[in-house]
Amino acid sequence: MSLNCCIIIPCYNHSAPLAGVLATLAPLGLPCLLVDDGSEPGAAADLDGLAREHQAWVSLLRHPRNLGKGAAVMTGLKTALARGFSHGLQIDADGQHDLADVPRLLREAEAHPEALISGRPLYDDTVPKGRLYGRYITHVWVWIETLSFAIKDSMCGFRVYPLDGSCALMAAVPLGEGMDFDTEIMVRLHWRGVETRFVPTRVIYPADGSSHFRLWQDNLDISWMHTRLVCRLLWDLLLRLLSWPARLRGARQAPGSGISHGNSPRSEGWLTRLWRQGKAHWSRTPERGSLLGLQIMLVSYRLLGRRGFKVLLYPVIGYFWLTGRRQREASEQYLARLEAFARSQGVSLPAEPRSSFRHLLRFGEAALDKLAGWRGDIVPEQVELVGREHHEAALASGRGLLLLGSHLGDLELCRALGTQAGQVTINALVFTRHAARFNALLKQINPGSGLNLIQVQEMGADTAILLKEKIEAGEWVVIVGDRTSVTREKRVVWADFLGAQAPFPLGPFALASVLACPVYLMFGLKERGRFRVHFEPFAERLLLPRSNREAALQRWVQAYADRLQHHCLRAPLDWFNFFDFWQLTHDEQ
């Protein structure tokens, strides 16, 4: 990942020292977003003059009134992301930071692009003792809130933010807009698994310097911030401990699925490692809910119909939304990335409410659609087939083919409808261990739902031979291309997806090359309340020449990611990957 960084300077009435700061930064050649946080008229006029003087690289943003340092930094971060930057270098306007260390921070960010890079202050005799002692009190609170000593200093405003993760957090959680911002965003990013790396740097307090720290108000804000963070910590730990028996049962049922945090800092305690189990591979996520509960929901659907079922779905999804921290945060991250990418590309998203709750609710409705499809309540005539001419030509040819799908939309409904039509045998490569109860319910509804399912843990030669035979018999094979391997997660190809690099599995594309058959894409989406199945030609034959295999593989994976991205923008809530899609698990990083 190449670093595309801009400077972000929040400023409130610090126009005098800012002139020297800008003069020092100018030779670096980095674009700068100067955020005037409602300065008084004289200082605002000075900022206008500085922006004109440095107009080649400085853009002036302005708050109509003073909102607080945190609000100014957030304005800069959001603007930087919208303008296509990957990172934002925050520098205070008061001249306290040693700007000679900027290249060191940038090199650290280049080496660790997903991390938050922060200065770690080295003070001289100019530091006010009240500030120094107050800092140690904050250190203690942060150690409690993170249950670790990983964060060495949370108050230094000299840092490089990874914009994707930071803006996703800001979209999901309201952050403090004052002096509490620096600490809160660092702690919350730590909770989300973002590493913080520190670069020692000198901090100087000029004798004639002025501070905007409001003794009573800012201390109250900081105290309230720590109270919120500790309460959130205790709540999350309580939920984790309450779910621990189920986790132990899941571990007994799936030997070897435990999570090893070999790369975790040695200072992290066992509670922190427990808390961060959300980084588990998608296949290790235990199925939530009981078979009895699913059967009750099915009976409700039969008695009350679709509308009655949807009413009952609200409290059920509400429970899973409240207790499913990992899924909730993954949804918030995805929606924030999607919306930021759409803005940067000038793309209008569907006019529908979007939130993590609505996202999970749509997932619940999709589960109902699966049940309805296998019950015969949804028939092919109710579905619009986009690309019908390609579908009919593929059927008429009598040739076997590979359908490359995803967890965007409902492939299971497509399979149910295809089975109803009976025009061709459709085989699906699946991993169902993490949804055993739901699949058991499908078999109760329609025993045929389990036919032509090929269970796979790993893509080996025996699997390829079996699928080759089915292709040669004129059958169709479905495989998804958006989830990493169950057993060999790091065999991935990284591709651009919604504005950031994401890992895609190598296996499906290598398999397509081995099968030497036509490859199509299929997406079963619910767009504006209507079912639409998109059937798209992808490759007459997916070739991976030995001479440039990696480059060819990269092109095919990126082409797939581009189509996945296209359909995400058309049906945002149909994305059913409720994990951190843009990162490998902690084991494989």
C-alpha positions in Angstrom: 0.0 0.0 0.0 1.5 3.3 -1.1 1.2 6.2 1.4 -0.9 9.1 0.1 -0.7 11.5 3.0 -1.8 15.0 3.7 -1.2 17.3 6.7 -4.2 18.3 8.9 -3.7 21.3 11.2 -6.6 22.3 13.5 -6.3 25.9 14.5 -8.1 28.2 16.9 -6.6 31.7 17.3 -3.0 30.4 16.8 -2.2 32.3 13.7 1.1 33.7 15.0 3.0 30.4 15.7 1.2 28.8 12.7 3.2 31.0 10.3 6.5 29.3 11.4 4.9 25.9 11.3 3.8 26.3 7.7 7.2 27.7 6.7 8.9 24.6 8.2 6.5 22.2 6.5 6.5 23.8 3.1 9.7 21.9 1.8 8.0 18.5 2.5 5.7 19.0 -0.5 2.7 17.5 1.3 -0.8 18.9 0.7 -2.2 20.5 3.8 -5.8 21.0 5.2 -5.8 23.9 7.6 -9.0 23.8 9.7 -10.0 27.1 11.2 -12.1 26.2 14.2 -14.1 29.5 14.5 -11.1 31.8 15.2 -11.8 35.4 16.2 -11.9 37.9 13.3 -8.3 39.1 13.6 -6.9 35.6 13.7 -9.3 34.4 10.9 -8.0 37.2 8.7 -4.4 36.1 9.4 -5.3 32.5 8.5 -6.8 33.8 5.2 -3.5 35.5 4.5 -1.5 32.4 5.3 -3.7 30.3 3.0 -3.2 32.8 0.2 0.6 32.8 0.8 0.8 29.0 0.6 -2.1 28.4 -1.8 -0.1 25.9 -3.8 -0.4 23.4 -1.1 -2.7 24.7 1.7 -6.5 24.5 1.6 -8.4 26.4 4.3 -11.5 24.8 5.8 -13.6 26.8 8.3 -16.0 26.2 11.1 -18.5 29.1 11.5 -18.0 28.9 15.3 -15.6 27.2 17.7 -16.6 23.5 18.0 -13.4 22.1 19.6 -10.1 20.6 18.6 -11.6 17.2 18.1 -14.3 18.5 15.8 -11.6 20.3 13.7 -9.5 17.2 13.4 -12.5 15.1 12.4 -13.4 17.7 9.7 -9.9 17.4 8.4 -9.9 13.6 8.4 -13.2 13.3 6.6 -12.2 15.9 4.0 -8.9 14.1 3.4 -10.7 10.8 2.8 -13.2 12.4 0.5 -10.3 13.8 -1.5 -8.7 10.4 -2.0 -5.9 10.5 0.6 -5.0 7.3 2.5 -3.5 8.9 5.6 -3.7 12.2 7.6 -0.8 13.7 9.5 -2.2 15.7 12.4 0.0 18.6 13.6 -1.0 21.2 16.2 -0.8 24.8 15.2 0.9 26.1 18.4 4.5 25.0 17.4 5.0 22.6 20.2 5.9 19.6 18.0 9.4 18.9 16.7 8.6 19.0 12.9 12.0 17.5 12.2 10.4 14.2 13.2 7.8 14.3 10.5 9.8 12.1 8.1 10.2 9.5 10.9 6.5 9.4 11.4 5.8 9.1 7.7 8.4 6.3 7.3 6.7 4.4 10.2 3.3 4.9 8.5 4.7 3.6 5.2 6.0 0.5 6.9 2.8 -0.1 8.9 0.0 1.5 6.8 -2.9 0.0 8.9 -1.5 1.3 12.2 -2.0 4.6 14.0 1.4 6.2 14.3 1.8 8.6 17.2 4.5 10.7 18.7 5.6 9.8 22.2 6.6 13.0 24.0 10.1 13.6 25.4 9.7 16.7 27.6 12.3 19.2 28.7 12.2 21.6 31.6 9.6 23.8 29.9 6.7 21.4 30.5 4.2 22.6 33.1 4.2 20.2 36.0 0.3 20.2 36.2 0.2 19.0 32.5 2.9 16.3 33.2 1.2 14.9 36.3 -2.3 15.0 34.6 -0.8 13.0 31.8 0.1 10.2 34.1 -3.4 10.1 35.5 -4.7 9.7 31.9 -2.1 6.9 31.3 -3.6 4.9 34.2 -7.2 5.3 32.8 -6.1 4.2 29.4 -4.3 1.1 30.7 -7.6 0.2 32.5 -9.7 0.9 29.4 -7.5 -1.2 27.1 -6.5 -3.8 29.7 -3.0 -3.4 28.4 0.1 -1.3 28.4 0.2 -1.1 24.6 -0.7 2.6 24.4 2.3 4.6 25.7 0.8 8.0 25.4 -2.7 8.9 24.2 -2.6 12.7 24.4 0.0 13.7 21.8 -1.6 15.5 18.9 1.4 14.6 16.6 0.2 11.5 14.7 -0.6 9.8 11.4 -4.1 8.4 11.1 -5.0 5.6 8.6 -8.1 7.3 7.1 -10.2 4.3 6.3 -10.3 2.8 9.8 -10.5 6.2 11.5 -13.3 7.5 9.4 -15.2 4.2 9.7 -14.9 4.6 13.5 -16.2 8.2 13.3 -19.1 7.1 11.2 -20.0 4.4 13.7 -19.5 6.1 17.1 -19.9 9.7 18.3 -16.5 10.9 19.5 -15.6 13.7 21.8 -15.2 17.0 19.9 -12.9 18.7 22.4 -9.6 17.9 24.1 -10.9 14.4 24.9 -10.8 13.5 21.2 -7.1 12.4 21.0 -7.4 9.9 23.8 -10.8 8.5 22.8 -10.1 7.8 19.2 -6.8 6.0 20.1 -8.6 3.8 22.7 -11.5 3.0 20.4 -9.1 2.2 17.5 -7.2 -0.1 19.8 -10.5 -1.9 20.6 -11.0 -2.4 16.9 -7.7 -4.1 16.6 -5.8 -1.1 15.1 -2.2 -1.2 16.3 -0.7 2.0 17.7 3.0 2.5 17.1 5.0 5.2 18.8 7.9 7.5 17.6 9.8 9.4 20.4 9.6 13.1 19.8 10.6 16.3 21.6 7.8 18.6 22.8 8.5 22.2 23.8 6.3 24.6 25.7 7.3 28.1 24.6 7.5 30.7 27.4 5.1 33.0 25.5 2.8 30.3 24.3 -0.9 30.2 25.0 -3.2 27.3 25.7 -6.9 26.9 24.9 -7.3 24.2 27.6 -10.3 25.1 29.7 -9.5 23.9 33.2 -13.0 23.0 34.3 -14.9 22.3 31.1 -12.1 20.2 29.4 -11.4 18.3 32.6 -15.1 17.5 32.9 -15.2 16.4 29.2 -12.2 14.1 29.7 -13.6 12.6 32.9 -16.9 11.9 31.2 -15.0 10.4 28.3 -13.1 8.0 30.6 -16.4 7.1 32.3 -18.0 6.2 29.0 -15.0 4.1 27.9 -14.9 2.2 31.2 -18.6 1.5 31.2 -18.3 0.3 27.6 -15.4 -1.9 28.6 -17.4 -3.5 31.5 -20.5 -4.0 29.3 -18.5 -5.8 26.6 -16.6 -7.9 29.1 -19.9 -8.9 30.7 -21.3 -10.0 27.3 -18.1 -11.9 26.5 -18.2 -13.7 29.9 -22.0 -14.5 29.5 -21.3 -16.1 26.1 -18.2 -18.0 27.3 -20.0 -21.3 27.9 -21.2 -21.3 24.3 -17.6 -20.5 23.1 -16.3 -23.4 25.1 -18.9 -25.7 23.5 -18.0 -24.4 20.1 -14.3 -25.0 20.8 -15.1 -28.6 21.8 -17.1 -29.2 18.7 -14.4 -27.7 16.5 -10.9 -28.8 17.7 -8.1 -26.6 16.7 -10.3 -23.6 16.1 -8.9 -21.7 19.0 -7.4 -18.3 18.2 -3.7 -17.8 18.8 -2.6 -14.2 19.1 1.1 -14.9 18.5 1.6 -11.3 17.3 -0.1 -9.6 20.2 2.1 -7.4 22.4 3.4 -9.2 25.4 1.9 -6.5 27.6 -1.7 -7.6 26.7 -3.4 -9.5 29.4 -5.7 -12.5 29.0 -8.8 -10.4 29.3 -7.7 -8.3 26.3 -7.0 -11.4 24.3 -10.4 -12.7 25.2 -12.0 -9.4 24.2 -10.2 -9.3 20.8 -11.4 -12.7 19.7 -13.6 -10.9 17.2 -10.6 -11.3 14.8 -11.4 -14.9 14.3 -11.6 -16.3 10.8 -15.1 -16.1 9.3 -15.4 -20.0 9.3 -14.7 -20.1 13.1 -17.6 -17.8 14.0 -20.1 -20.0 15.9 -23.7 -20.1 14.7 -26.0 -18.1 16.9 -29.5 -19.1 17.9 -30.9 -22.6 18.5 -32.7 -25.0 16.1 -35.8 -24.6 18.3 -35.7 -20.9 17.9 -35.4 -21.2 14.1 -38.3 -23.7 14.0 -40.5 -21.2 16.1 -39.7 -18.5 13.5 -40.6 -20.9 10.7 -44.0 -21.7 12.4 -44.6 -17.9 12.8 -44.0 -17.4 9.1 -46.5 -20.2 8.2 -49.1 -18.8 10.6 -48.7 -15.1 10.2 -47.3 -14.8 6.7 -44.4 -12.6 5.5 -45.7 -9.4 7.1 -46.3 -10.9 10.5 -42.9 -12.6 10.4 -41.2 -9.3 9.6 -42.8 -7.7 12.7 -41.4 -10.5 14.9 -38.0 -10.2 13.2 -37.4 -6.7 14.8 -37.0 -7.9 18.4 -35.0 -10.9 17.3 -32.6 -8.9 15.2 -32.5 -6.3 18.0 -31.2 -8.9 20.4 -28.5 -10.1 18.0 -27.6 -6.5 17.2 -27.1 -5.7 20.9 -25.1 -8.8 21.7 -23.2 -9.3 18.4 -20.5 -6.8 18.7 -18.3 -8.3 16.0 -21.1 -8.4 13.4 -22.3 -4.9 14.4 -18.9 -3.3 14.1 -18.2 -5.1 10.8 -21.4 -3.8 9.4 -20.6 -0.2 10.6 -17.2 -0.5 9.0 -18.6 -1.7 5.7 -21.3 0.9 5.5 -18.8 3.7 6.3 -16.4 2.5 3.6 -19.2 2.1 1.1 -20.7 5.6 1.7 -17.2 7.3 1.7 -16.3 5.5 -1.6 -19.7 6.4 -3.2 -19.1 10.1 -2.3 -15.6 10.1 -3.7 -16.9 8.6 -7.0 -20.0 10.8 -7.2 -22.2 7.7 -7.1 -25.8 8.0 -5.7 -26.7 5.2 -3.4 -30.3 3.9 -3.2 -32.6 6.1 -1.2 -33.0 3.8 1.8 -32.1 4.1 5.5 -28.7 2.5 6.2 -27.5 1.4 9.6 -26.0 -1.7 11.1 -29.4 -2.6 12.5 -31.1 -2.2 9.1 -28.2 -4.3 7.6 -28.7 -7.2 10.1 -32.5 -6.9 9.5 -31.9 -7.3 5.8 -29.9 -10.4 6.6 -32.8 -11.8 8.6 -35.1 -11.1 5.7 -32.7 -12.9 3.3 -32.9 -16.0 5.6 -36.7 -15.9 5.3 -36.2 -15.7 1.5 -34.1 -18.9 1.6 -36.9 -20.7 3.5 -39.6 -19.3 1.2 -37.6 -20.3 -1.9 -37.2 -23.9 -0.8 -40.9 -24.0 0.3 -41.9 -22.9 -3.1 -43.4 -19.6 -1.9 -41.1 -17.7 -4.3 -41.2 -19.0 -7.8 -38.9 -18.2 -10.8 -41.7 -16.0 -12.4 -41.4 -13.5 -9.5 -37.7 -12.9 -10.2 -36.3 -10.6 -12.9 -33.3 -12.2 -14.7 -30.8 -9.6 -15.8 -28.7 -11.1 -18.6 -31.4 -13.5 -19.8 -29.8 -13.7 -23.2 -26.6 -15.0 -21.7 -28.4 -17.5 -19.5 -30.5 -18.9 -22.4 -27.4 -19.2 -24.6 -25.5 -21.0 -21.8 -28.4 -23.5 -21.4 -28.7 -24.0 -25.1 -25.0 -24.8 -25.5 -25.4 -27.8 -23.1 -21.9 -27.1 -21.9 -20.9 -27.2 -18.2 -19.7 -24.0 -16.7 -18.5 -22.4 -13.5 -20.6 -19.8 -11.7 -18.6 -17.4 -9.6 -20.8 -16.0 -6.8 -20.4 -14.1 -3.6 -22.0 -13.3 -0.2 -23.5 -10.2 -1.8 -27.2 -11.2 -2.0 -28.7 -14.6 -1.9 -27.1 -17.4 -3.9 -29.1 -20.0 -1.9 -32.4 -18.5 -3.2 -30.9 -18.7 -6.8 -30.1 -22.3 -6.2 -33.6 -23.0 -4.9 -35.2 -21.3 -7.9 -32.8 -23.2 -10.3 -33.8 -26.5 -8.7 -37.5 -25.6 -9.2 -36.9 -24.8 -12.9 -35.1 -28.1 -13.3 -33.3 -27.0 -16.5 -29.8 -28.0 -15.4 -28.0 -29.7 -12.5 -26.4 -27.0 -10.2 -23.7 -28.1 -7.9 -22.5 -25.8 -5.1 -19.2 -25.9 -3.2 -20.0 -25.0 0.3 -18.7 -24.8 3.9 -21.8 -25.3 6.2 -20.3 -26.2 9.6 -20.8 -22.6 10.8 -24.5 -22.7 9.8 -25.4 -26.3 10.6 -28.7 -25.6 12.4 -30.0 -23.3 9.6 -29.2 -25.9 7.0 -30.9 -28.6 9.1 -34.0 -26.5 9.0 -33.7 -26.1 5.2 -33.6 -29.9 4.9 -36.8 -30.2 7.0 -38.5 -27.8 4.7 -37.2 -29.5 1.5 -35.0 -32.5 1.6 -33.8 -31.5 -1.9 -32.0 -28.5 -0.5 -29.1 -30.8 0.5 -28.7 -32.3 -2.9 -25.7 -31.4 -5.1 -23.9 -29.7 -2.2 -20.2 -30.5 -2.2 -18.7 -30.0 1.3 -15.1 -28.6 1.1 -12.5 -27.7 3.7 -9.7 -27.4 1.2 -9.4 -27.2 -2.6 -7.3 -30.2 -3.5 -6.7 -32.3 -6.6 -9.6 -34.7 -5.7 -12.0 -31.8 -5.7 -10.8 -30.5 -9.0 -11.2 -34.0 -10.6 -14.7 -34.3 -9.3 -15.7 -30.9 -10.6 -14.1 -31.6 -13.9 -16.3 -34.7 -14.3 -19.4 -32.7 -13.5 -18.4 -29.9 -16.0 -17.8 -32.5 -18.7 -21.3 -33.9 -18.0 -22.8 -30.5 -18.8 -23.5 -29.6 -15.1 -23.0 -26.2 -13.5 -20.8 -25.6 -10.5 -21.2 -22.6 -8.1 -18.4 -21.3 -5.9 -18.0 -18.0 -4.1 -15.0 -15.8 -4.6 -15.2 -13.4 -1.7 -14.1 -15.4 1.4 -10.6 -16.6 2.2 -9.8 -20.3 2.5 -10.9 -22.2 5.6 -7.5 -23.9 5.9 -5.1 -21.7 4.0 -6.2 -18.2 4.6 -3.0 -16.4 3.5 -3.4 -17.8 0.0 -4.9 -14.5 -1.2 -4.7 -11.9 -3.9 -5.2 -8.3 -2.8 -7.4 -6.1 -4.9 -9.0 -2.7 -4.6 -12.5 -2.9 -3.2 -14.6 0.1 -2.1 -11.5 2.4 -1.9 -9.1 0.0 0.0 -7.1 -3.2 -0.6 -8.9 -6.3 0.5 -7.8 -10.0 0.4 -9.6 -12.3 -2.0 -9.1 -16.1 -2.1 -6.8 -17.5 -4.8 -8.5 -20.9 -4.9 -11.7 -20.1 -6.9 -9.7 -18.4 -9.7 -7.1 -21.2 -9.8 -9.9 -23.7 -9.9 -11.6 -21.9 -12.8 -8.3 -22.0 -14.7 -7.9 -25.8 -14.1 -11.5 -26.5 -15.1 -11.0 -24.8 -18.5 -14.6 -24.0 -18.9 -16.7 -20.8 -19.4 -17.0 -18.7 -16.3 -20.0 -16.6 -15.4 -20.8 -14.3 -12.5 -24.1 -14.5 -10.6 -25.6 -12.1 -8.1 -29.0 -12.6 -6.5 -30.0 -9.2 -5.2 -33.1 -7.5 -3.8 -33.1 -4.1 -5.4 -35.8 -1.6 -4.4 -37.9 -4.5 -3.0 -37.7 -6.7 -6.1 -35.7 -9.9 -6.6 -33.2 -9.6 -9.5 -30.7 -12.2 -10.5 -27.7 -10.9 -12.5 -26.1 -13.4 -14.9 -23.0 -12.1 -16.5 -20.3 -13.6 -18.7 -16.9 -13.3 -17.1 -14.5 -15.4 -19.2 -14.8 -17.9 -22.0 -11.8 -19.5 -20.3 -9.9 -18.1 -17.4 -6.3 -18.3 -18.5 -3.3 -18.1 -16.1 -0.2 -18.4 -18.3 2.9 -19.7 -16.5 5.0 -16.8 -17.9 2.9 -14.1 -16.1 0.7 -16.1 -13.8 0.7 -13.6 -10.9 -0.1 -10.6 -13.1 -2.9 -12.5 -14.9 -4.3 -13.7 -11.5 -4.3 -10.1 -10.3 -6.2 -8.9 -13.3 -8.9 -11.6 -12.9 -9.3 -11.0 -9.2 -9.5 -7.2 -9.7 -12.1 -7.7 -12.4 -14.2 -9.8 -10.0 -13.8 -7.2 -7.2 -14.9 -4.5 -9.6 -18.2 -6.3 -10.4 -18.7 -7.1 -6.7 -18.2 -3.4 -5.9 -20.6 -2.3 -8.7 -23.4 -4.4 -7.3 -22.6 -3.4 -3.7 -23.4 0.2 -4.7 -26.7 -0.9 -6.2 -27.8 -3.1 -3.2 -25.7 -1.9 -0.2 -27.6 -3.9 2.5 -27.3 -7.2 0.6 -23.7 -7.5 1.8 -23.6 -10.5 4.1 -19.9 -10.7 5.1 -20.2 -9.7 8.8 -16.5 -9.7 9.6 -13.6 -7.4 8.9 -13.4 -8.0 5.2 -10.4 -5.8 4.5 -8.0 -7.7 6.9 -6.8 -11.2 7.4 -7.3 -12.5 10.9 -4.8 -11.6 13.6 -3.1 -15.0 13.1 -2.3 -14.3 9.5 -1.4 -10.6 9.5 
